[in-house]
Amino acid sequence: MKRSSPTRQRLAALALFGIPLLTYPLLALPEGRTGGVPNVFLYLFGVWGVLIALAAWVAETPSK
Amino acid sequence: MTSSWFVAFLATAYLGVLFAIARYGDARADAGKSVITANVYALSLAVYCTSWTFFGSVGRATSGGLSFLTIYLGPTLMILAVSVIVKMIRISKSLRITSIADFVASRYGKSQLLAGLVTVIAVVGVVPYIALQLKAISASLDVLFPMSAEASEPWWRDSTFAIAAVLAVFTILFGTRHLDATERHEGMVAAIAFDSVVKLAAFVMVGLFVTFGLFDGFPDLFQRAAANPDVAGLLELDSTRAGTWASLILVSGLAILFLPRQFQIMVVENVDEGHLRRAVWLFPLYLLLINLFVLPVAIGGLLHFGGREVNPDTFVLTLPLSQGAEGLAMLTFLGGLSAATGMVIVETIALSTMVCNDLVMPWLLRSQWHNLAEKKDLSHILLGIRRGAIALVLLLGYVYFRAAGEAYALVGIGLISFAAVAQFAPAIFGGMYWKAGTRRGAVSGLLAGFLVWLYTLLLPSFAKSGWISRDFMDAGLFGWPWLKAQALFGLGGMDDITHCLFWSLFANLGLFVGVSLLSRPNAVEASQAERFVDIFRLDPRAADSRLWRGKASVEALVGLLERFLGPGRAHQQLAAYAARHRVADWRKLSADAQFVHFAETQLAGAIGSASARVMVGSVVEEETLGLDEVLDILDEASQVRAYSRELERKSKELEAATAELRQANDRLLELDRLKDDFISTVTHELRTPLTSIRALSEMLHDDPKLELADRTRFLGIIVTEAERLTRLINQILDLAKLESGQAEWTTGEVDIAEVVRESVDSLEQLFRDKQVAISTELPEEGSAVVLADRDRLVQVMINLLSNAVKFVPGETGRVEVTVKADGGQVRVEVADNGPGLSPGESELIFEKFRQGGNTLTDKPQGTGLGLPISRQIVEYFGGRLWVESRPGQGATFVFTVPLPTNT
């Protein structure tokens, strides 16, 4: 991991992307339930999981 | 009910396993085979999840629903800022920084004051947090043995003390193996990673037990929760608390960097920056997994126990116990124990390093230095101090735990600690990215932030516990309402954490920036600022040697190293340094600036950068550099960098120019070769007719008795060959003129239709001889008038037509000439039904002396110069000449000449 490596920049971009997704006002959008499970529960863990998956993909892909 | 002896055995056995793992890790490290892989590193970061996570998250979830997640979303987002973490690691490695206090102090001129201040903030903020861990262990024992609660001095109270003592022994054994704190504690890290696995496994087991054992999976659990009005509220987020949500994400994101234990694990214990690649997603994944079942367990507990008085913090234990699942309860107990032990061990190591280096050492160096100076080897004393500090920190934690009991000051300490370490953010971020930050700015900012935190968060927590009067909260200090502790300047309507965070960071950041801008750094600060901010760009050794001037002796510095590191370790490091500088024996090293810097860095690893600077200063005569001088040197360094970049750019340009020249040269060589080829071809072409003329003339000359018929035939050949020779020479001259631009052109208005008609007429005889049909399709007169040389165009036309005649078969041969004027140009096509050309030939025939057909077997039918000349002529008038053909399909020669633009 060298200075200004694309991997690090992509990860930082991911963080900047995640902040609005995991805070208000977007957090107020999911309401109601799906199959009994509250949508906000699914939304939070879903977004979180996707962020982790993307981070894994970005970080573990060897960059040139 | 499980016997107390069994639990005691289990706890002892678990700690025994930790010991074994740590020993194994250390043994492997000593053998040079590190057990710290990327996965171990990522798991050890999960020391973030303490018993406050293990037990406390469920408790928070029973009152705040999903808001407990913020504590884990913040770190997830923060760890994605890998470049910040890599920068912290790089700086710490290069300067042998061993704690967060040292990090701040080193940046701001190796200031002892700052190091002490950061240490005090950390100790005040974090020791209660250690107490919370001990309380968690004690509380879980309470749950396992409720009967004994009435006994006057029950044994498990002491058992908490016993566990604290065991942890102290563990920490001392594995945390102070080396004096040099930058030496990593690999055994300890391996044990922490193991802790992480155990606590995750235990929590997930309980989660599965509750969700799928007590209930019928997630949908069932949530549906039953929704049906219960007391619990249903937990399923929705409270959007009026949007501000709290954001501030909790911020404070926990900062905590993942600045909690002393996180700094220790993430920065000091880091073996390889590449491990972050794994940690950046594995650690968040860990957080996600350990939180997945928090809400289900909380809901399960609330539904199951109904209105009964059960502390929600203990649901993870009480739920399995209520179902008689004692094995699972034991596992949960171990999970809680592992969460607590991991945190206590790492936090204690981190704090003890800070207390030793930044509080005790400066005091020792000042007050009793005369006594200490006589000792040859101080390393044992230093180790003793550090061990004492570990015992002290744990003892403080234990005392606080006993004193606080169930008080709010203990229960709420998690976030209060986070808010305390958040105060480091301006000084550290500012220090890493802003060169103008000064020591005065950092001290004022930290002090202000700490005091505001104390007043708005810690003291109110004492007041809520009933330890001090609530007056300053309810009425304000001195009765001034704008000083109400949790509504400062009338700012109400926030929760206490957000309120504290806002005011403390406002004061902290404001003073840090403001005072920094108003004060000037001293020389050391300026050079450290450069080192921190430009860590990725700077060659560390280059600046060090220029930034120090003075006189030093190797003996004095070596003596210093021996005293503080112990002779064995000092000699080892000296030998390594000598080897790096290609000196056979370290005793022969010269005491130059680099050596002084080496000695100071080594000492910094042992006693902190501030004390190291004082110690080195005491044995060398340093010439004090003024700030301006230092800035000059630094500017020079950056100028040198700029110059070297400029140089690099120039050399790249030079390379490019060289490459161009080489290309031009290649092209010239190629042209030269072509010229040679041309001459030899011309010579060859000239010689062929000449030879036949000569041969026939000789025959005529030598043999006067030749028949008349033969004579006439020979003379006929001679005339033809001579004509061909003349034509050849004319064409070569023509081509030479065209190519050298010396041809004469008489440009005027030319009607191409007329040119075609004239050319066809002049070749009529030729077509008739070979019985080739010719047809023309011409536009009306005057519509294809171009600016050109009429004779030259006739030359082109005749060339194309005579070529066509040559190649079409006799009798069935057909040649069509079409002239069209459109699109700003006149297009002339000469199509034949001859054998056609392959794609390769289509280009070849425009080269000089290349002819259609097989030149090896067939007799050449032309000079091979007609088409090249024609092309030159057409291109001279701004047009193009090419051929469209396929073998067996005939060939169409096309040329275009642009129409004059003004017509």
Interface residues (C-beta under 8 A of the other chain):
Chain A: M1 R3 S4 T7 R8 Q9 L11 A12 L14 A15 G18 I19 L22 T23 Y24 P25 L27 A28 E31 R33 G35 G36 V37 P38 V40 F41 L44 F45 W48 G49 L51 I52 A53 A55 A56 A59 E60
Chain B: L66 L69 L73 T76 L77 M78 L80 A81 V82 S83 V86 F218 P219 D220 F222 Q223 A226 L235 E236 L237 S239 A242 W245 A246 I249 E273 G274 L276 R277 R278 V280 W281 L282 P284 L285 L288 L292 L295 F536 R537
